[in-house]
Structure formats: C-alpha cells, structure tokens
C-alpha cells in the first residue's frame, strides 16, 4: 500500500439492494484490511435484513436519527456520534426515523465484498 489521498466524489454514490445509497470511500485490494463507505438512508426507509459473512461492520452515525436492529438485541435508537458494532454473520437492519437523511460511515474489516453480503429472511 502507498500513501495517498482519496478525494470524495458525490458522483460515486449508487443505490444498493438493501435499500440505501452507498458511496465507497475506500475499498481496494491494496487495502484489504478495511473498507470505508458513506451510507445514506432516506426518511422512513428501513433497509432489508442482511448479514455479512466473515466481515465485521461498524456504523458511525454522522447525521439523522435511526433505529438499528442487530442480532438478538432489542431495537436501539441511534444518532450522531453513536457507534454500532456488528460482528460477522449477525443479522442487521436500520430504519431512518428522522425527517432528513440518515448518514453514517460503514467500516468493514476485512474490506466489504459483495460476495459476503447475504439477505436474511426473518
């Protein structure tokens, strides 16, 4: 890996199947230990139940307010500054309960790979 600056590109945002918008800030084979994505959930939207195999995910809430459901924990309200830790193979979803977008960083170790994403029926 080489030292570098990755510039934010709003045009890189895309809609992901789970029901939110993703902007991959850093996700490359050269830095396979970690990926960083900016996630955006529109007001009133609940992402689908899913889990990541072999990948631990952390949400760092930046804007808005949501309700997160992970594993067998009771639903929890989250807001700016909160960190949600989601171990590999743990079901998860988040609902935006604010009138503005819910925005958070998704940090994955090892880095996120589409092959590790699994929809989960409840």
C-alpha positions, 0 to 999 in steps of 0.5 A: 500500500502507498500513501495517498489521498482519496478525494470524495466524489458525490458522483460515486454514490449508487443505490444498493439492494438493501435499500440505501445509497452507498458511496465507497470511500475506500475499498481496494485490494491494496487495502484489504484490511478495511473498507470505508463507505458513506451510507445514506438512508432516506426518511422512513426507509428501513433497509432489508435484513442482511448479514455479512459473512466473515466481515465485521461492520461498524456504523458511525452515525454522522447525521439523522436519527435511526433505529438499528436492529442487530442480532438478538438485541432489542431495537436501539435508537441511534444518532450522531456520534453513536457507534454500532458494532456488528460482528460477522454473520449477525443479522442487521437492519436500520430504519431512518426515523428522522425527517432528513437523511440518515448518514453514517460511515460503514467500516468493514474489516476485512474490506466489504465484498459483495460476495459476503453480503447475504439477505436474511429472511426473518 
